């Protein structure tokens, strides 16, 4: 009996047990209202198990593995206090709504699946709902209705209403806020504002990359996933090691390499991908960009790790260079189109797009079906599950999009980078592109963008005020306890500069001085004029616009110094970059 059969039997038994216990826990009145029987509920729980309790890992992608066998317990930080994952999950089950933040690959979705595993096996009387938020992007309905429709489809029951649903006190998992399109995020936040308060009191487990957008939802308790320690990384690798030949060598090298390569080795996804690379190179890369390239090389060249000497069949005639070029264009096309995952038609359209742009690749592709098989079977750059295709991780899409971006001519490079600034709050395409070809990005994007910003400020009556308005737009103080920004035109560009150039601090660093001068954020908020206060009751929001009619208030807060600092540092950075680029512009005569 193979592993997949054993796993299927185990899940089948868990489904029967969870469905029976959960169904019995729902009152007869609610069952009548929802109009479903035990078989409907069992189908729902079975579908939930299939979607969340079996995963494929890069080290052994041929068969699904059990989440409970591979999950490595995590630590989370909230208000400088550390919690283990089980405590956070217990709080959620008890009624606390949680926001789980973390960088790409830090384990947010795995934490969701582990929490679901605990509920399905230890708290069978609770009703879990799992929504991948990207599924809402193509829907033109209220988010509440999207939840109802999702459950109705999974139960094959069109009679479910929200008022009936909340009687069960559901535990609602919303995975991937950062994967929502910009026009959908306010709708989800609006739902949270209404759903998390009495009398509804729905408990929500929300995950996202770092964002300021959810800070205004006061009923959500924010946690951030901590990087993995050496002990946690070692434990994770030990769980994966049965599928790899060189995992023992990797584990032996870890103690001496962890601090040097902490950026990679403290991230669960990057550890998983590094294991694949290590199988081929027996070495650790020094830069994140080199790591992605090594991981790609390893996935393309990889042998079946448990069948020595066996090389996996390829369906296209692509060599590794062809596949890299193909994947760069494919990732750029899908990223610019806002596609994180694909149905069959969308995937084929993206493949056909690449073929239409590169006739040389089309001739070696051997047809669309061959390309799809190579992406999913031969290289495992993508995975197929429940009728949709996914990147092994979305960070692969971002990195290969950045490789494509760095090869554009100067006019297309500038317009493309400006367009991508809108996504920069959660994605790192522009960061990667800077590392791949810093000279071109600085010459054709960073310098022109700074110069345009400065030109727009010249001649303003209060240059510091114009700088703040263009860069930051509006400060939003929620409840006097957290700060967000409703951005100006250049907000994400300033954030990009802050992340890549040490002499341009972001707003948070500068605003700390303003807060310190008043003693605390609540004290600052209290000192502001009543006309700035918006909202009512416990939903109070203070909005300070960087506009001329707030000039007196801003000066009294000392915010004018922030604007002047920003302005001066932008000028210094521009001059430094122009000087650096000039040094790199070598004329052909200089080479002889």
N, C-alpha and C positions, 0 to 999 in steps of 0.2 A: 504494500500500500504506500503510494508516494505522499510527499509532504502536503501537496495541495488537497488530496483526498482527506487526509487526517484533519487538516485545518477546516475543510468544509464540514466534516462531521461535527467537529467541536463547536463551530459557529451555529450549526443547526440546532444542537442541544441547548446552547445558550439562548438562541432566539425563542425556542419553545418555552423555556423557563421564564425569560424576561417578559414575553408577551402574556403568558398566563397570569403572572403576578401583577403586571401593570394593568391588565384588563380588569382583574378582580378589584383593584384598588379604586377604579373609577366608579363613581356612584351610578346607580341605576337611572336616576333622573338625567344625569349628563349623558349617559350612553343613549338614552332615548332621544335626547336633543341632538346629539351628534349623529345618531342613526348609523352606528356601525356595530358589527359583531366581533367575536373573537378572531375569526378568520381574517377580517379586514385589518384588525390591529396587529395580528401576527405578520401579515404582509408588510405592514408599515415598519415594524421592528426589524423584520428580515432585510428590508431594503436599507434601513439605517445601518445595520451591521455590515452589509455588503459594501456600502459606500465609505464607511469610516473605520472599520476594524481590520481591513486587509490593505496592505500597502506594498508597493514595489520599491526596492532599493537599487541604487545604481550598481552596487557590488554583485547583485544577483537578481536581475530584472525579469528573468523568465517566468517566475512564479510569484504570486502574492505571499507576503509574510504577515504574521500576526503582529498587530500594534503592541500588544502586551509583551511579546517576546523581545521587541527591539527598542521599546521606549526607555529613555534615560531620564530619570527624575530631574526636574529643573528647580532653580531658585529664582525668586522674583523680588524686586525692590519696590517699596511704596513709602514715600515720606521718610526716606533714609532708613527704613526698617526692612529687614530681610525676612522673607517667608518661603517655606518650601511649597511645592505645587499642590500637595494634598491639602494643606491648610487653606489655600486660595480656593480650591475646588469645594471644600467643605463650606466655606463662607458663601459661595455661589449657591450651593444646594440649599443652604439655610435662608437664602433670600437676597443676598448682596449681589448687585449687578457689577460686573468687572470689565474694565478695559485692559486688555493685554497688549502692551506695545513691545516692539522689538525690531531689530534690523533684519534684512533679508536673510533667511536661512537660520534664524535663531531658535526656531522650534515652535512657533506660534500655532501652526496647524496641527503639529504632532501633539501639543498640549491639549488642544480641543479634542482630538481623537482619544487621548488618554482619559480626559474628563468624561467623555461619552462612554468609554469602556467602564469606568467606575460606576456611572449611573445605570448602565444597562445590566451590570452584573451585581452591584451592591445596593442600588436604590431602585429596584424594579417597580416600585409603586409610583415613581415620578414619570412625567411625560416629556421626553426630550424632543426638541425640534432643531434640525440642523439646516442652516441656509448658507450656501456659498454666495457671498454678496455679489460677485461678478455676474451671477445669473439674473440679477435685476437690471443690468445695463441696457438690455434690449426690450424692457417692459415699459409700457406707457400707462401704468396704473399706480395707485397709492401703494406704499410699501406694505402696509397691513394686508392689503388684498393679495399682494404677491406671496406673502407667507401662507395665507389661506389657500390660494390656488396650488401652491407647492404641496401642502399636506393633502389637499383633495386629490391631486394626481397620484400621490404615493399610496393613498388609501382607496383610490377609485371610488370616491364618495364626494359628490358635489353639494351635499347638504350642510357642510360645515360653515359656521359663522364665527366671527371674532368673539362675540359675547358668550357663545357656548364654549369656545376654546379656552378662554381665560378662567373658566370655572375649574378647569383641571389644574390650574397653577403651573403652566408649562415652564420648562427650563429651555430658554431660547439661545441657541448658539448662532452667532453671526460672524462668519469667518472672512476676513480680508476687506476691511473698510477701505484700505488704500487701493483696492482693485476696482472700486466704483468709479464710474465716469463722474466728472465734475458736476454735472447737472443732477445726478442722483444723490449725492452726498447730503444736500440740505433736506431732501425728502426722508432719508433714513434718520437724520438728526431730529427732524420734526416728529417722526414716529417715536423715537426714544423719549423725547420730552413728554409725550402724552402717555406712553405705555408704562413708564417706570414709576408713575405716581398713583396713589390711591384713587379710585378703588381697584384699578387693574393690577398693579403690583406684579408685573411680569418680571422675572429674573433674566437678565441678559448677560451672556458671556461673549464679549466683542473683541476681535483681534484686529490689529492694524500695525503697519509700520508707523514710525514717529509722525505725529501730526498735532497741530494746534486746534484743529477743527472740532474736536469732540470735547474740549475742555469746558465748553459752556453747558454741558449736560451734567448738572450737579449731582444727580443720583448715581452716577457711574464712578466706581472706585478704581483709580488708575494704578496699574502695576507695570513694571518693565522687567522683561526677562534678563537675567544676569548672564554674562559670558560664561561658558563652561570652564571649570577649573581643570587642572591636570588630572585629578582623580576622576572627574566626570567624563572627560575625554577618553581616558583609559578604559573606563567601564563601558562606554559606548562602543569603542573599537572592539572590545572583547566580545560583545554581542554580535557584531558583524563578522568577526574573524573566521567563523566556520565556513564562510563563502570565499575566502581569499587565501592565497598561498603564502604571501609575504606579510600577513598581518602581525605575526609574532615579531618580525624584524621592526615593523612600524612601532609596535608597543615598546620594544626595547629602546628605540631611538627617542621616544617621546620625552622622557625626563630631561634630556639634554637639549631638546629642540623647542620645548613648549614656550619659554619666555621669548626666545628669538623670533618665533613664528606665531605669537599669541593671537595676532589678527586673524589668522586662518584657523588655528587649532582650538580656539575658544568658541567657534561657530559650528554647530552640529552638521549643517548641510555641507560646509566647506571641508569638514573632516571627512565626510562620506565621499565627496568628490576627490579629495586629496588621496584617499586610500586607493582609488582607481589609478590616479596618476603615479602613485608610489609603486604600484605593481609593475609599471613599465620603466620608470626612471630611477627608482630606489633612492630618491632624493627629494628635498623640500624646496619649492620655489621661493624666491625672495620678494616678489611683488605680486599683488593680487591679479594683475593683468597676465603675468607669466603663468600664474596658477590656472586661470581659465584656459589659456592656450594649451597647457600641459594636459588638463582634464579633457579638452576636446581631442587632442592627439591620442590620448589613452582610450577614449571611447571609440574613436574611429578604428584604431589598430587592435583593439582588445581581442584576446582569445577567450573562449569560454574557460573561466578560471578553475572550473572543477573537471575539465576534460583536457588534459595536457596534450598540446599538439594539434588540437582541433581549432580551426579558424572559421568563424561564422560566415555564412554565405552573404554575398552582396548582390544586390539586384540591379543597381546602376553600374555604369562604367566610370564613375567618379574616382579619381585619386583623392588624396587628402587635401590638396590645394583646391580642387574643384568643389569638394564638399564644403570647405571653409568659405569660399566665395559664395556658393549657393546659400549657405546658412546665414551669412551676413545680410544678403539681400532679402531673404525670407523673413528674418527677424526684424529688419527695418520696415518692410512692408506691413507686417502684422502689428508691429509696435505703433507705427504712425496711424494705422487704422483702428487702434484701440482693442486689438484682439489679444487676450491672454490665453484663451483656449478656443477650440475650433470644433464645429460640427464637420461632417464629411465634406459638404459643399464649400465651406469657408477654407478648409485646408487645401482642397484641390484648386481653388481660385488663387490662393497665395503661391502654390507651386507653379501654376500656369503663368502667373505674373512674372516670376523669375525666368521661366522659359522664354517669355516674350521679350525680355530685356537682354538675355544672353543666349544667342543662337548656338554658341559653342557648347554651353552647358546643356541646352535642349537636346543636342545631338548625342550627348553621352548619358542623358538621363534615362533612356530606355522606357520612356512613358511615365505618366504621373504615378501610377500604382507602384512602380519600381522605386521611385523617390520616397513615397510614403513608407514602404517597407524598410528602406534603408534608414530612414529617420527613426522608426519605431522599433525595428527588430535588430538590424545590424549594428547600429551605433547607440541606440537608446537615448538619443538626444531629446526624443519626445516619447510620450507614453499614451496608450489608448486605454480608456476606461469608461464603461457605461455609455458608449455612443459618442464620446468626445475625445479629442486629442489635446494633450497638455505638454508643455515644456517640462523636462525633468525638474527644472526649477526656473521660475521667471527671471532670475538673475542671469541665466544663460541668454535669454532673449535680449536683456538690457545690454550685456557686454558685447554681443555680436552686432547689435544695432549701433553701438558706439564705434565699432571697427568700421562699419559701413560709413558712418558719419565722418570719420576722420579722413576718408578718401575723397570726399566731395570737393568740387572746385570752390573757389573763395566766395562767389555769390550765393551758391546753394548752401554753403556751409553756414554763412551768417543767418540766412532766413530760416534754415532748419533748426539751428541752435536757439534762436529767439522763440520759435514755435514750441520747442521742447522745454523751455523754461516753465511752462504751465504745469508740467509733470514733475518738476524737480523737487517738490516738497516731499515726495516719497521715493522717487527713482534716482538712479545714479548713472544714467547714460552719459551725461555731460562730464561727470567726474572721470569716468573711464576714458572718454575721448580726450580729455586733457592729458591724461597719463600716456595715452598711446601716441599722440602727436601734439605736444604742448606748443611747439613753435607755430604751427599752422593755426591752432585754435586761438592762441593769443593774438596773432597777427590779423586774422580775418574775422574774429568774433569778439574776443574780450576787449581789445583796444578800441575797435569801432563802437562797441556797445557803451563803454565808459565815456567815450567822447560825445556820443549822442546824449547821454544822460547829463553830462556837464554842460553841453551847449544849451540844453533846455532850461538849465538853471541860471545861465548867464542873463543878466539884465533884470532878474527878479528883484522886487523891492526888499525882500528878506531871503537871500540865497539859502540860508540854513533851513528856513521853513519850506521852501520849494524842494530842497533836497530830501527832507523828511517825508513830504507828501508823495513825491515820486517813488521813494524807496519803500516806505512803510505804509502809507495811506492812513490807517486808523489804528489806534490802540483800543482793544476791547478788554475791559476788566470785568470778569465774571464774579459776582458775589463778593467782590473785594478780595478774592483769594487766588485767582489765576489770571494770567495775561495771555491774550492772543492777538493776532494781527489780521486785519482785513486789508489785504495787500494793495500797495500802489503798483504802478506799471512795472517797476523794477525789483519788486520784493524778492522773487526767486533768483534773480540775477545777483543781488546783493548776498543772498544766502550762499550761492555758488562761490562767490569771491571769498566769503568768510570761511568756507570749508577748505579752500585751496590756497589762500594767501593769508598769512598770519597778521598782516598789518591792516586788515579790514575786518574788525569784529562785527558780529551780527548784533541786532537790536537788543537781544536779551542781555548781552554783556554790558552794553551801554546803559540800558534802563535800570540795571541793578544799582547804579550810583544814584539815580533819582529816588529809587525806593529806599535806599540806605539813608538818604538825607531826611526822609520822613519817618524813619524807624521801622516801618513795615508796610506791606502793600495795603492791608486794611486801613492803616492810618492815612496813607496817601489817598485812598479812595474816599475816606470820610472827609478829607479837607477840600475836596473838589466841589464846585458850585452845584446846587440841586438841579439846575437846568441840564446838566450832563447826564443825570441819572435817567435811565430808560427802563421800562418794565415795571413790575409791581410785585409786592410781597417777597417771597423767597426766590423770585426770578430776576432780581435786580441786576442790571447790566449797565456799566458805565462805558460810554463811547467818547473818546477824545480824538477828533479829527485834526490832522495837521493842516489847518486852514487859517486864513487871516483873522477870522472872527474869534479864534481861540488863542491868538498870539499872546495876549496878556497872561492867560492861564499857563501856557506852555513856558513862557519866560519865567514865571514865578516858580515853576517846577524845576527849572534848570535844563529843560529839554533843548533849549537853543544851543547849548554846548554840545549835545549829541549831534545835531545837524552840522555844526561847524567841524566837529571831529570827522564825521563821515565825509564831508566835502573835501577836507584837506587830505585825508587818507586815500580817497579816490584819485586825486590829482597826483599824489606821490606814486601810487601804484601804476597809474598810466605812464608816467615819465619813466619809471623803472622798466616797464615792459617794452616801451618804445626803444629804450636804450639796448635792452637785451636782444630784441628782434634785429636791430641794426647790426649788432655784432654777428648774428647768424646769417645775414644776407651776404654771402660770399659771391663775388663776381668771378666769372670763368678765368679772367686774366690773373686773379689772385692765386690760382692753383698751379701756375707755372713760373 
